[in-house]
Amino acid sequence: MTSDSNSTFQIHYFASASSYTGKQTERLAAPLPLSQLFDTLEALYPGIREAVLTSCGVSLGEEYVDVEDKESGVVIAEGDEVAVIPPTPSLDEDLLDPSTDVLNNPLKKEFDEHKNIRSYLLKWQASAVNSMDPVRGPGTSNPLDPSVPWVGNMLNDSRETHDNASDALRIGDEALNFDNAADEGEGLGQYLEPGDLVAMSSGDGPLTFAIYLRSIHKQQQFYTDRGKWRISFPKDLAYVVKGFVSPDLLEPLFPHLPDVAAQMQTELQSIIEGGIPRKAGAHLLKKIDQFDRDTQDLYRENSARLDRIHEIVADQTEYREYTLEELTCKALEIEPHQLTDVYLFLIHRLTHMHSFYIECDRSSLFTNYYLVKPLRVAQNIDQVTQWVHEHQDHLYQSVHGKGSPHFQAHPLQKFIQKAQRLIKLSRSVRAPTTMSCVGPTGQRFDLSQEDIRSAYREIPTEPFSDTDRMIIEYLQMWCLPPRRMASGSMRSAGSHIMRSTGMYGTVDLNPLTGNLFLQELGVFYPWDNLRLFDQGLALPGHGTSPSSDDAAWKEVQQECEQLGSEVLPDKMHDVRTDWGDLPVYCVDDVTAEEIDDGVSLERIPGSDDTFWIRIHVANPTAFIDPEGATMKYAASRVQTFYSPERTYPMIPSSLTQKHFSLAAGRPTLTFSAKMNLQGEVLDMNVSNGTVNNVIYITHDKLRSLFVSDAGKHLEPLTVGGAMPKKIFREGLQEELAPEDEENFHIMRKLMLAFREYRHKNGAMEWPFQTNISVSMAVGHEPLKPSSFEATQGRYIIGDPIIQLAQQQVDPHEVVDTSKYDLISLLMNMGCWVSGKWLAERNIPSVYNGTYYHPEYAQVTSTNMSEYGGKQWLELAPPKGITSSSPLKHTPLGLDTYVKSTSPLRRYSDVIAHYQIEAALRFEHENGRRLDAQTDGSALPFSRDYVDQYLSSTRWKSNRLRDCDKHSKQFWACMLMFRAFYFAECPLPETFECLIHRPFSNTSLAGTPYGHGYAAVMPSTGVRCQVLIPKDMAETADLDILSTVEAKITAVDMARTMVVMEATRVIKPFERTGEWQ
């Protein structure tokens, strides 16, 4: 826990000294006798003594010193500042003339007279304008020319950005932040504000401090603890202390900051940094330094305990979850009221140092979740790394003829020999590739034949011993996301094991290619989606957290089996409405397993322009105890998770399909709005009911009532054979009666009229949303979850069938949603009714809303056509937030919004249903409206509970959303990989790509992946990296949200990224469409 200044001194180079060294400043080891300074510099920069130093002056602190005086006994101490000062010639002197002597320098003579080194340096600086001066602005030698681009020119102190190579996908999503940006969100106020202190991560290095200054052109500017301005990105930020300094204290820095997007000087930098005069930020550096000292003091007081932090907070065999507050109290044995920013940051800093064993969720800067691996895992890692060290020593000794003949029995040596045999078996049926993935096999199994039930066969090979499984577990931990093995010995062990097999000479040996190694051993399937092994999500069936998660799932299944065999008591029986023969239209995909909702249109007698729209929603909450195992498990899962290979239900389907999925005679909670064709909402109602006349149709069928999709849908891309025939849901209607069609046309008119109301409230329509629609199959049953525990090697013959949908779309088009997705508009209305009903009673629930970034002009319904090209950098769209109190949802144009239409698959909807039903029972029994401010005891959930739930599950919502995107991208890339390299299906010669931000303006700048643009293929939704050839015409027309034509050049399975090369620019951004 020591600062970087310990045991070093700072040396500054000016003019020719800076040019020769290529540096403005650096640190050298201290203490150092002054008389040895030139010798030290000559060793570092051969030739510098003769070329530069013989004509330079040297200052130590504020005194000019004589380096050649070997009798002076002066020693440069820790923390000292030294300057190497070349002479400044007078007008008749030539600095390049070797006869020019520093002793004849007029400024030197002035220094000798006044003995003020700072005054001397300031005058020297004023006489020598220097465009390379890293400090730019008033009072510097670098003139502030607005026409000159801001290029970072401060060296990065050898700090390299850490990149795990999978960030390109995340950055693509960052760039496309108008895509459902307002759908889910952070908590209120959870964004950076000027004056916040952040801790920045630099890979496996220590955390460093910086103060957030402002955001310009979607670049966040910070003032670092080294006195520099720096551009940083969300992935660099590891911690925040809100309100660290007043924003007023930042004013002196702004004249020296870029006022446009800054660029990287690639010859010098791995991050974008520039200089700021020390005096301008000295007051801030003092505050940062004091906070750092307070943290270090606290550490020193408790070091004996904190050096064992993992032992203290971990269980022997179980994974444990903590908030930072809980972790701090346990680590320091203190009470919650003793917590301070210093206490909390110290513990976070220690978790960063042990980031593999104590994993902090990084899905957002403001999430508060720490997963602690058990001691058993740490002991296993220690044992494997010890075996690796012994193996390395054996290899060294063997080279010198001293190897032991008994080493063949060593656990690692035996594993390596077994691995070589398994790899050879695997390569007899599958070729390894340089894309961190094995290729497909040549054999296929025709699923259309009745006796063939699976598209692949497993061939078992050798069993794994106990020591094999220890090594395999290490390798799994090494290569599974988020890949937090930071220490060198821990991280390098995997590379050594792979290298020792002698089978991977043509690929980089790192955690990404570790996946290839485990595939060839038969530990991972060739198609395993590693995101599903996330130990924080602990998805059931994979064995990543067997006792905590899988055991809970088994308990829930047992409870559901018991409930399914009983007649469930209905808590809402006395207030339930029978909807009789009212048609209830359930619109969903043909393969939907459970139906959450349906819609109805009820006519008002005597009126031809006023109707009741009713949204009927499945009603499990009237029957299931909120404190029972089923709902507690649902709360922990947050939502049902759908991946292309399988579904992970929040509530077991054995219960939902038997009792709650909408069908004749099933219970509902119904949200109703009385509307006229002018869009006026005349009345609202929420009630429990029972539906009887249920009509099932598909989205495609409903869409066909309003528009023909001819030419929109293209033939899907398919590899591996023909997809098995889909099992359609029973009762699905292919045709609608005329009265049913008329009902839908009326509902569309009502939604179009309601759109006008929403527009007055700021509603916004986005261009076509590019989502991946990918499916896979291995037979007539879903793919079983892969187990994290490997007991035997295997190789696989056959591969999954993968299908990727294609559409012919214009990514700039704003379509008429009432034609293409009428149900979404109706569901939004149901959620609005729910939110209004709850808000009128002050009932806490999960309210969804939006906020705007306070530092940018707002994207609104009136300027959306400008949100592209260079204007994209100037405007900010609304972003989603959640709260236990009502919020305005600007993009929907609704004053309040509570998701309430999917209680079978989303726990926030379950909370709303329990709250509503408690209020309905209260009002039925008491004959008056409930007010939660006075009647809160009647509700199952308090505001504190809802706030706590939101805070404790926000990380999981973020992770599930990321896992969903990565899973779809993974399977789409797997299809592209097999099609592009193995010709399993023909691909279009080129694809249209929607260009987003250049990678050089993201956190990948300065890395091997920092070239080209983040982009998406609108026809498939697949994220890609588009490289622009230097000789391509029309590159000047390229800008954010332009479209280009591009061809595939690589499919990188390590990054799950399609790499493309642009062939021509199609068109710049231009908003079009019926609702533009």
Buried (B, 14 or more C-beta within 10 A) or exposed (E): BEEEEEEBBBBBBBBBBBBBBEBBBBBBEBEBBBBBBBEBBBEEBEEBBEBBBEBBBBBBEBEBBEBEEEEEEBBBEEEBBBBBBBBBBEEEBEBEEEEBEBEEBBBBEBBEEEEBBEBBBEBBBEEBEBEEBBBBBEEBBBEEEEEEEBBBBBBBBEBEBBBBBBBBBBBBBBBBBBBBBBEBBBBBEBBBBBBBBBBBBBEBBBBBBBBBBBBBBBBBBBBBBBBBBBBBBBBBBBBBBEEBBEBEBBEBBBBBBBBEBBBBBEEBBBBBBBBBBEEBBEEBBEBBBEBBEBBBEBBEEBEEEBEEBBEBBBEEEBBBBBBBBBBBBBBBEBEEEEBEBBBBBBBBBBBBBBBBBBBBBBBBBBBBBBBBBBBBBBEBBEBBBEBBBBBBEBEEEEEEEEBEEEBEEBBBBBBBEBBBEBBEBBBEBBEBBBBBBBBBBEEBBEBEEEEEEBBBEBEEBBEBBEBBBBBBBBBBBBBBBBBBBBBEBBBBBBBBBBBBBEBBEEBEBBBBBBBBBBBBBBBBBBBBBBBBBBBBBBBBBBBBBBEBBBEBBEBBBEBBEEBBEEEBEBBBEEBBEEBEEBBBBBBBEBEBBBBBBBBBBBEBEEEEEBBBBBBBBBBBBBBBBBEBBBBBBBBBBBBBBBBBBBBBBBBBBBBBBEBBBBBEEBBBBBBBBBBBBEBEBEEBBBBBBBBBEBBBBBBEBBBEBBEEEEEEEBEBBBBBBEBBEEEEBEEBEEEBEEEBEEBBBBBBBBBBBBBEBBBEBBBBBBBBBBBBBBBBBBBEEEBEBBBBBBEEBBBBBBBBBBBBBBBEBBBBBBBBBBBBBBBEBBBBBBBBBBBBBBBBBBBBBBBBBBBBBEBBEBBBBEEBBBBBBEBBBBBBBBBBBBBBBBBBBBBBBBBBBBBBBBBBBBBBBBBBBBBBBBBBBBBEEEEEEBEBEEBBEBBEBBBEBBBBBBBBBBBBBBBBBBBBBBBBBBBBBBBBBBBBBBEBBEBEEBBBBBBBBBBBBBBBBBBEBBBBBBBBBBBBBBBBBBBBEEEBEEEEEBBBBBBBBBEBEBBBBBBBBBBBBBBEBBEBBBBEBEBB
